[in-house]
Amino acid sequence: MTVQCPMSDVRCPMSKSTRAPVLLVMLALLLLSSCGGSGTGDSDASLSGAVGSTRAHYQILELASGRVRAVGSVSDLTTNPDYRSTSMVFRLVEVGSGTIGSTSAQVGAALDPAATTVGASSFYLAVFETSQAQWQALAGSTPWSLLTSADGVDDVRIGNDYPAVGISQDLATSSLTAYRSTSGVLLTLPSDPQWEIACRAGGSGTWAWGDTAQSATVIATAVVWETAGAIRGARPVAERTPSTLGFFDLHGNVWELTSAGNLRGGSWNDPVANARAAHRAAIDPGTRHLLVGLRLVYQP
């Protein structure tokens, strides 16, 4: 059998029965070349494993090495401490379009942009708020250690599993730029539409779970003023029920920065009304605050 002629050459003496399997293999290889990740892909050498990673729902970044693995599922997402310390897990968001802003009937509508539908390209958003351990691995700094609160030392919780706070937009931007220069991995703050579309999972509810503010739902999902109780300060990441798409702490715990310099999602010291999906609170790009953290986007 002669295989030196191009696949598109009709004079190639390959039989139809031989040509089909070869075409399938070449298609799989082409798909792999466009797979998410920094060119490293998945270490699984089998064809079935390789093809399975081409539509990866998750990208797992090892912060120290900059290596990114594309995987279809993460069975130990909530039990493996590495995903909240030495690695970051990003989940694919591909809703196509989504609603941002509030309708006139929703809570806080007078303070939010009017509801509108926007298109959205697929993107990878971190499953967890950035933890203090992750920020130290990524940026090598501990900005939360410089924070104080007039209301008590417990307002600033320090520990590997707690969200990284005290990070301004300027600090986030410079640190992510430096990380890219050493690792080759592009991480950014989410845009406001990206954050809101991921939060609502393609829907239009006031919160990720819908429009109800019933206590049982809020308690299960959000660390906000109504559910924080007597304990002050943020909670370790991923202690509450995730959203429909599998994102933790979208509402409450700490505010999350966007690339436009807005804060999204509320905090442990804010009422649940402030944590609504459409709410935006502006902050000066140089301001570091004990209620402000971040959640990152990975750009393959």
C-alpha positions in Angstrom: 0.0 0.0 0.0 1.4 3.4 -1.0 0.7 6.2 1.6 3.0 8.9 0.3 0.4 10.7 -1.7 -1.8 13.3 0.1 -5.1 12.2 1.6 -7.0 14.5 -0.7 -5.4 13.0 -3.8 -8.0 10.9 -5.6 -5.3 8.9 -7.3 -4.0 7.5 -3.9 -4.2 3.7 -4.3 -5.6 3.2 -0.7 -8.8 1.3 -0.6 -11.9 2.9 1.0 -11.8 0.4 3.9 -8.2 1.4 4.7 -8.7 5.1 4.2 -11.5 5.6 6.7 -9.6 4.5 9.8 -6.6 6.6 8.8 -8.9 9.6 8.4 -10.4 9.1 11.8 -6.9 9.0 13.4 -5.9 12.1 11.6 -9.1 13.9 12.7 -8.4 12.9 16.3 -4.9 14.3 16.1 -6.1 17.5 14.6 -8.6 17.9 17.5 -5.9 17.3 20.0 -3.8 20.0 18.6 -6.6 22.5 19.4 -7.3 21.0 22.8 -7.4 23.4 25.8 -4.3 23.8 27.9 -0.9 25.2 27.3 0.0 22.7 24.6 0.6 19.9 27.2 -2.9 18.3 27.0 -3.6 15.1 28.9 -0.9 12.5 29.6 -3.2 9.6 28.6 -1.6 8.1 25.5 -4.6 6.1 24.4 -6.7 7.3 21.5 -10.0 7.1 23.5 -8.5 9.1 26.4 -7.1 11.7 24.0 -10.3 12.2 22.1 -12.2 12.5 25.4 -10.1 15.5 26.4 -10.7 17.5 23.3 -14.1 18.7 24.6 -12.7 19.1 28.2 -15.1 20.5 30.7 -12.2 21.2 33.1 -8.6 22.5 32.9 -6.4 21.8 35.9 -3.4 24.2 36.3 -0.4 23.2 38.4 0.6 26.6 39.7 4.3 25.9 40.3 5.1 24.3 36.9 2.5 26.1 34.8 1.4 22.7 33.4 -2.3 22.5 32.4 -4.2 19.2 32.0 -7.5 19.0 30.1 -9.9 16.5 31.7 -13.6 15.6 31.2 -14.4 15.3 34.9 -12.9 15.8 38.3 -14.2 13.1 40.6 -12.2 14.3 43.7 -13.0 18.0 43.2 -14.1 18.7 46.7 -11.9 16.1 48.5 -8.5 16.8 47.0 -6.9 19.7 48.9 -4.4 20.3 46.0 -7.2 22.0 44.0 -7.4 24.7 46.7 -3.7 25.1 47.3 -1.1 24.0 44.7 -3.5 23.7 41.7 -6.4 25.6 40.2 -9.5 23.9 38.6 -11.2 25.8 35.8 -14.7 24.9 34.5 -15.9 25.4 30.9 -18.7 27.9 30.5 -20.3 27.7 27.0 -23.9 28.9 27.3 -23.7 30.9 24.0 -25.7 33.8 25.4 -27.1 35.0 28.7 -28.9 37.7 30.5 -27.1 40.4 32.4 -28.8 43.1 34.4 -32.1 43.1 36.2 -35.7 43.3 35.2 -38.0 45.9 36.8 -39.6 43.2 39.1 -36.3 41.9 40.6 -34.7 42.9 43.9 -32.5 46.0 43.5 -33.5 46.6 39.9 -33.3 50.3 40.3 -29.6 50.0 41.1 -28.7 47.6 38.4 -28.3 47.8 34.6 -31.5 47.0 32.8 -31.8 43.3 31.7 -30.3 42.5 28.3 -29.2 39.4 26.5 -25.6 39.3 25.4 -23.6 36.7 23.4 -20.7 34.9 25.1 -17.7 33.0 23.7 -16.8 29.9 25.7 -14.4 30.5 28.6 -12.9 28.7 31.6 -13.7 30.1 35.1 -12.1 29.0 38.3 -14.4 26.6 40.3 -13.2 28.2 43.6 -12.5 31.7 44.8 -8.7 32.0 44.9 -7.4 30.7 48.2 -4.5 32.2 50.2 -2.4 29.1 49.4 -3.1 29.5 45.7 -2.3 33.2 45.7 1.0 32.6 47.4 1.9 29.9 44.9 0.9 32.2 42.0 2.2 35.6 43.2 4.4 34.9 46.2 2.8 37.6 48.3 0.5 37.8 51.4 -1.5 41.1 51.1 -4.0 39.9 53.7 -1.3 40.0 56.3 -1.2 43.8 56.1 -4.9 44.3 56.7 -6.5 45.4 60.0 -10.1 45.9 61.0 -11.6 48.3 63.5 -14.2 45.7 64.3 -11.8 43.0 65.4 -9.0 40.7 64.3 -11.4 37.9 63.3 -12.5 40.0 60.3 -9.3 38.9 58.6 -9.1 35.2 58.6 -5.7 33.8 57.7 -5.1 30.2 56.5 -4.4 28.3 53.4 -8.1 27.4 52.7 -9.4 30.9 53.3 -10.0 33.2 50.3 -7.1 35.6 49.4 -8.2 39.1 50.3 -6.6 42.5 50.2 -5.8 42.2 46.5 -6.5 45.3 44.5 -7.2 45.4 40.8 -3.7 46.9 40.2 -2.0 44.2 42.3 -4.0 41.4 40.6 -3.1 42.7 37.1 0.6 43.1 37.8 0.8 39.7 39.5 -1.0 37.9 36.7 1.3 39.6 34.2 4.3 38.5 36.1 3.0 34.9 36.4 2.4 34.7 32.6 6.0 35.9 31.9 7.4 33.0 34.0 4.9 30.2 33.3 3.5 31.1 29.9 0.0 30.7 31.3 -2.5 33.5 30.7 -4.8 34.1 33.7 -7.1 37.1 33.9 -9.9 38.6 36.0 -13.3 37.8 34.5 -15.2 40.5 32.6 -18.5 41.5 34.1 -20.6 39.7 31.5 -18.5 36.5 32.0 -19.0 36.6 35.8 -22.7 37.2 35.5 -23.3 34.6 32.8 -21.4 32.0 34.7 -23.3 32.9 37.9 -26.7 32.6 36.2 -25.8 29.5 34.1 -27.6 31.0 31.1 -30.7 31.9 33.2 -32.0 35.2 34.4 -32.6 34.7 38.1 -31.8 37.3 40.8 -29.2 34.8 42.2 -27.6 31.6 40.8 -30.4 29.6 42.4 -33.2 31.7 41.1 -35.4 34.4 42.6 -36.3 33.0 46.0 -34.8 34.5 49.1 -36.0 31.7 51.4 -33.7 31.1 54.4 -33.1 27.4 53.7 -31.8 28.2 50.2 -29.6 31.1 51.2 -28.1 29.2 54.2 -27.2 26.2 52.0 -25.6 28.3 49.3 -24.3 31.7 50.5 -22.2 33.1 53.3 -23.8 36.5 53.7 -24.9 38.7 56.6 -28.1 36.7 57.2 -26.3 33.4 57.3 -22.9 34.2 58.8 -24.3 34.2 62.4 -22.0 35.4 65.2 -18.8 34.3 63.4 -17.1 37.2 61.7 -14.7 36.8 58.7 -14.7 34.8 55.5 -15.1 31.0 55.6 -12.8 28.5 53.9 -13.6 28.2 50.2 -16.1 25.7 49.0 -18.0 25.1 52.3 -21.4 25.7 50.8 -23.5 24.1 48.0 -22.2 24.9 44.4 -24.2 26.6 41.7 -25.9 24.8 38.9 -22.6 24.9 36.8 -20.5 23.8 39.8 -19.0 27.1 41.0 -18.6 27.6 44.7 -19.1 30.8 46.7 -20.5 32.9 43.9 -22.7 34.6 46.4 -21.1 35.9 49.6 -17.9 35.0 51.4 -15.9 37.7 49.7 -16.5 40.1 46.8 -14.9 39.1 43.5 -13.0 41.5 41.3 -13.7 41.9 37.6 -11.5 43.2 34.9 -13.5 46.4 34.8 -12.8 47.1 38.4 -16.2 46.1 39.8 -17.0 43.9 42.7 -19.5 41.0 42.3 -21.3 38.6 44.5 -21.3 40.2 47.9 -19.5 39.2 51.1 -20.0 37.7 54.5 -20.6 41.2 55.8 -23.2 42.1 53.2 -27.0 41.3 53.0 -28.1 38.7 50.4 -29.7 41.5 48.4 -26.2 42.9 47.7 -25.1 39.5 46.5 -27.5 39.4 43.6 -26.1 38.4 40.2 -26.6 41.8 38.5 -25.2 43.9 41.3 -22.0 45.8 40.7 -20.0 47.8 43.2 -17.2 49.9 41.9 -13.8 50.1 43.7 -10.7 52.2 43.1 -8.1 50.1 41.3 -5.5 50.7 44.0 -7.7 49.9 47.0 -7.1 46.7 49.0 -10.0 45.6 51.2 -10.6 42.8 53.7 -13.9 41.9 52.0 -12.5 41.7 48.5 -11.0 38.6 46.8 -11.0 37.2 43.3 -11.8 34.3 41.0 -9.8 33.9 37.8 -10.3 33.0 34.2 -7.9 30.7 32.3 -7.3 31.6 28.6 -5.9 28.6 26.6 
